[in-house]
Amino acid sequence: MTALILRYGVIAGVIVAIPLLWNWLAMTPDDKPITGMLFGYLIMLVSLTMVFVGMKAYRDMVLGGVVRFMPAFAVGLGISAVASLFYVVSWEICMAYSSWDFIGHYKTAMIEAATVKGATPEQMQKAVADAESFATMYRNPLIRMPMTFLEIFPVGLLISLISAAVLRNPRVLPAQRMG
């Protein structure tokens, strides 16, 4: 089971890491990111299809076509965790080697959001203080890395739940007999 989790987790991790690295490492300090949150989560969903594929392989090739919910869910969580670790490592590489200033742009976005809402001078002061507080907190990798992990892992958790519920039924995409 561990080899299967690693195989599909690495595939999912590579699928999520390559677009992230490509986008971030190509950016210059003046660029706006070409991928928004929607595109980022779409890439996560595409990569985490490996959760379903890995669970199906486990059910069909290892268990002979029948799997219970909890073992399937465990496989899905394992694949999701490996993919999430790839995502975290990729993000850390981006933070270390990209010339684009994520924290600076995020702080600016926080302050602009308060301006757009028509914040009072006191609310603007709070928005600026909150932006600075976020920047200070985010510079700590012991805080940043778990936050990054939690960007993708809940998506994997949801896909694992759905996939385990679906694949526990052996009539759903039944194993194909060869020969």
C-alpha beads as a LAMMPS data file, in Angstrom:
LAMMPS data file: protein, C-alpha beads

179 atoms
178 bonds

1 atom types
1 bond types

-500.0 500.0 xlo xhi
-500.0 500.0 ylo yhi
-500.0 500.0 zlo zhi

Masses

1 110.0

Atoms # bond

1 1 1 0.000 0.000 0.000
2 1 1 2.862 2.410 0.779
3 1 1 4.381 2.011 -2.689
4 1 1 1.004 2.710 -4.268
5 1 1 0.483 5.807 -2.098
6 1 1 3.942 7.089 -2.979
7 1 1 3.527 6.377 -6.701
8 1 1 0.234 8.226 -7.053
9 1 1 1.170 10.910 -4.520
10 1 1 4.346 11.736 -6.443
11 1 1 2.420 11.890 -9.730
12 1 1 -0.135 14.247 -8.140
13 1 1 2.672 16.274 -6.570
14 1 1 4.484 16.718 -9.868
15 1 1 1.241 17.742 -11.589
16 1 1 0.614 20.460 -8.991
17 1 1 4.253 21.552 -8.641
18 1 1 5.249 22.104 -12.264
19 1 1 2.705 24.860 -13.090
20 1 1 3.418 26.556 -9.763
21 1 1 7.174 26.554 -10.293
22 1 1 6.899 27.522 -13.949
23 1 1 4.631 30.467 -13.199
24 1 1 6.460 31.826 -10.176
25 1 1 10.041 31.380 -11.249
26 1 1 9.343 33.110 -14.568
27 1 1 7.837 36.209 -12.949
28 1 1 9.687 39.487 -12.577
29 1 1 9.199 41.884 -9.649
30 1 1 6.739 44.035 -11.654
31 1 1 4.569 41.148 -12.927
32 1 1 1.089 40.361 -11.767
33 1 1 0.580 36.625 -11.288
34 1 1 -0.944 35.082 -14.418
35 1 1 -2.662 32.428 -12.388
36 1 1 -5.331 33.384 -9.950
37 1 1 -6.832 31.415 -7.107
38 1 1 -9.345 29.795 -9.449
39 1 1 -6.597 28.504 -11.736
40 1 1 -4.569 27.360 -8.715
41 1 1 -7.435 25.315 -7.323
42 1 1 -8.168 23.920 -10.781
43 1 1 -4.579 22.646 -10.950
44 1 1 -5.007 21.159 -7.458
45 1 1 -8.182 19.366 -8.545
46 1 1 -6.526 18.018 -11.678
47 1 1 -3.529 16.764 -9.705
48 1 1 -5.708 15.239 -7.001
49 1 1 -7.568 13.110 -9.525
50 1 1 -4.681 10.778 -8.723
51 1 1 -6.446 10.152 -5.398
52 1 1 -9.336 8.501 -7.247
53 1 1 -7.015 6.709 -9.680
54 1 1 -4.819 5.450 -6.844
55 1 1 -7.800 4.244 -4.808
56 1 1 -9.188 2.423 -7.825
57 1 1 -5.822 0.775 -8.455
58 1 1 -5.700 -0.277 -4.796
59 1 1 -9.232 -1.686 -4.968
60 1 1 -8.773 -3.482 -8.298
61 1 1 -5.140 -4.603 -8.313
62 1 1 -4.418 -5.158 -4.639
63 1 1 -7.788 -6.128 -3.173
64 1 1 -9.359 -7.922 -6.126
65 1 1 -12.106 -5.405 -6.891
66 1 1 -13.644 -4.763 -3.458
67 1 1 -12.595 -2.168 -0.886
68 1 1 -14.152 -0.899 2.320
69 1 1 -14.526 2.810 2.996
70 1 1 -11.797 3.257 5.636
71 1 1 -8.945 1.490 3.778
72 1 1 -9.817 3.425 0.603
73 1 1 -10.020 6.658 2.582
74 1 1 -6.607 5.943 4.149
75 1 1 -5.070 5.465 0.696
76 1 1 -6.644 8.731 -0.444
77 1 1 -5.327 10.610 2.579
78 1 1 -1.858 9.204 1.982
79 1 1 -1.847 10.272 -1.664
80 1 1 -3.192 13.695 -0.670
81 1 1 -0.501 14.111 1.994
82 1 1 2.318 13.272 -0.436
83 1 1 0.904 15.664 -3.055
84 1 1 0.513 18.356 -0.386
85 1 1 4.153 17.953 0.650
86 1 1 5.214 18.448 -2.978
87 1 1 3.082 21.583 -3.062
88 1 1 4.706 22.938 0.110
89 1 1 8.233 22.235 -1.152
90 1 1 7.400 23.873 -4.484
91 1 1 6.002 26.932 -2.728
92 1 1 9.117 27.198 -0.584
93 1 1 11.300 27.013 -3.707
94 1 1 9.180 29.767 -5.244
95 1 1 9.509 31.917 -2.137
96 1 1 13.280 31.406 -2.056
97 1 1 14.133 31.809 -5.740
98 1 1 11.418 33.937 -7.326
99 1 1 12.115 37.604 -7.804
100 1 1 8.410 38.306 -7.373
101 1 1 7.500 39.716 -3.941
102 1 1 4.456 37.730 -2.801
103 1 1 4.353 39.295 0.658
104 1 1 4.593 42.832 -0.713
105 1 1 1.823 42.217 -3.220
106 1 1 -0.369 40.537 -0.597
107 1 1 0.099 43.437 1.832
108 1 1 -0.823 45.890 -0.918
109 1 1 -3.941 43.856 -1.752
110 1 1 -5.006 43.843 1.903
111 1 1 -4.666 47.630 2.129
112 1 1 -6.376 48.202 -1.243
113 1 1 -9.305 46.026 -0.115
114 1 1 -9.791 48.281 2.899
115 1 1 -9.615 51.359 0.661
116 1 1 -12.212 49.954 -1.743
117 1 1 -14.574 49.294 1.174
118 1 1 -14.305 52.969 2.090
119 1 1 -12.435 52.438 5.358
120 1 1 -12.231 55.242 7.866
121 1 1 -8.767 56.522 8.824
122 1 1 -8.849 54.305 11.931
123 1 1 -9.860 51.284 9.850
124 1 1 -7.052 52.076 7.385
125 1 1 -4.557 52.179 10.244
126 1 1 -5.809 48.776 11.363
127 1 1 -5.615 47.429 7.801
128 1 1 -2.003 48.611 7.492
129 1 1 -1.155 47.123 10.906
130 1 1 -2.843 43.828 9.953
131 1 1 -0.916 43.732 6.668
132 1 1 2.376 44.285 8.499
133 1 1 1.453 41.658 11.085
134 1 1 0.665 39.160 8.321
135 1 1 3.969 39.881 6.587
136 1 1 5.912 39.339 9.800
137 1 1 4.060 36.110 10.554
138 1 1 4.404 34.807 6.981
139 1 1 8.180 35.241 6.985
140 1 1 8.380 32.470 9.611
141 1 1 8.617 29.143 7.711
142 1 1 7.221 27.247 10.723
143 1 1 3.986 29.163 10.225
144 1 1 4.108 29.534 6.433
145 1 1 4.645 25.839 5.659
146 1 1 1.597 24.531 7.581
147 1 1 -0.491 27.333 6.063
148 1 1 0.636 26.260 2.600
149 1 1 -0.094 22.601 3.393
150 1 1 -3.614 23.632 4.419
151 1 1 -4.206 25.272 1.038
152 1 1 -4.256 21.931 -0.764
153 1 1 -4.791 19.181 1.817
154 1 1 -8.476 19.954 2.537
155 1 1 -9.151 19.602 -1.193
156 1 1 -7.464 16.172 -1.053
157 1 1 -9.476 15.302 2.042
158 1 1 -12.730 16.103 0.260
159 1 1 -11.725 14.149 -2.844
160 1 1 -10.671 11.230 -0.625
161 1 1 -14.053 11.192 1.127
162 1 1 -16.001 11.290 -2.118
163 1 1 -13.773 8.752 -3.873
164 1 1 -13.847 6.291 -0.961
165 1 1 -17.636 6.533 -0.818
166 1 1 -17.935 5.928 -4.563
167 1 1 -15.319 3.190 -4.916
168 1 1 -16.561 1.066 -2.031
169 1 1 -19.266 -0.015 -4.481
170 1 1 -17.600 -2.699 -6.644
171 1 1 -20.100 -2.052 -9.461
172 1 1 -18.701 1.456 -9.987
173 1 1 -16.016 1.176 -12.656
174 1 1 -15.508 -2.549 -12.036
175 1 1 -12.092 -4.100 -12.504
176 1 1 -11.506 -5.290 -16.065
177 1 1 -10.441 -8.903 -16.401
178 1 1 -7.542 -9.474 -18.763
179 1 1 -7.338 -12.470 -21.064

Bonds

1 1 1 2
2 1 2 3
3 1 3 4
4 1 4 5
5 1 5 6
6 1 6 7
7 1 7 8
8 1 8 9
9 1 9 10
10 1 10 11
11 1 11 12
12 1 12 13
13 1 13 14
14 1 14 15
15 1 15 16
16 1 16 17
17 1 17 18
18 1 18 19
19 1 19 20
20 1 20 21
21 1 21 22
22 1 22 23
23 1 23 24
24 1 24 25
25 1 25 26
26 1 26 27
27 1 27 28
28 1 28 29
29 1 29 30
30 1 30 31
31 1 31 32
32 1 32 33
33 1 33 34
34 1 34 35
35 1 35 36
36 1 36 37
37 1 37 38
38 1 38 39
39 1 39 40
40 1 40 41
41 1 41 42
42 1 42 43
43 1 43 44
44 1 44 45
45 1 45 46
46 1 46 47
47 1 47 48
48 1 48 49
49 1 49 50
50 1 50 51
51 1 51 52
52 1 52 53
53 1 53 54
54 1 54 55
55 1 55 56
56 1 56 57
57 1 57 58
58 1 58 59
59 1 59 60
60 1 60 61
61 1 61 62
62 1 62 63
63 1 63 64
64 1 64 65
65 1 65 66
66 1 66 67
67 1 67 68
68 1 68 69
69 1 69 70
70 1 70 71
71 1 71 72
72 1 72 73
73 1 73 74
74 1 74 75
75 1 75 76
76 1 76 77
77 1 77 78
78 1 78 79
79 1 79 80
80 1 80 81
81 1 81 82
82 1 82 83
83 1 83 84
84 1 84 85
85 1 85 86
86 1 86 87
87 1 87 88
88 1 88 89
89 1 89 90
90 1 90 91
91 1 91 92
92 1 92 93
93 1 93 94
94 1 94 95
95 1 95 96
96 1 96 97
97 1 97 98
98 1 98 99
99 1 99 100
100 1 100 101
101 1 101 102
102 1 102 103
103 1 103 104
104 1 104 105
105 1 105 106
106 1 106 107
107 1 107 108
108 1 108 109
109 1 109 110
110 1 110 111
111 1 111 112
112 1 112 113
113 1 113 114
114 1 114 115
115 1 115 116
116 1 116 117
117 1 117 118
118 1 118 119
119 1 119 120
120 1 120 121
121 1 121 122
122 1 122 123
123 1 123 124
124 1 124 125
125 1 125 126
126 1 126 127
127 1 127 128
128 1 128 129
129 1 129 130
130 1 130 131
131 1 131 132
132 1 132 133
133 1 133 134
134 1 134 135
135 1 135 136
136 1 136 137
137 1 137 138
138 1 138 139
139 1 139 140
140 1 140 141
141 1 141 142
142 1 142 143
143 1 143 144
144 1 144 145
145 1 145 146
146 1 146 147
147 1 147 148
148 1 148 149
149 1 149 150
150 1 150 151
151 1 151 152
152 1 152 153
153 1 153 154
154 1 154 155
155 1 155 156
156 1 156 157
157 1 157 158
158 1 158 159
159 1 159 160
160 1 160 161
161 1 161 162
162 1 162 163
163 1 163 164
164 1 164 165
165 1 165 166
166 1 166 167
167 1 167 168
168 1 168 169
169 1 169 170
170 1 170 171
171 1 171 172
172 1 172 173
173 1 173 174
174 1 174 175
175 1 175 176
176 1 176 177
177 1 177 178
178 1 178 179
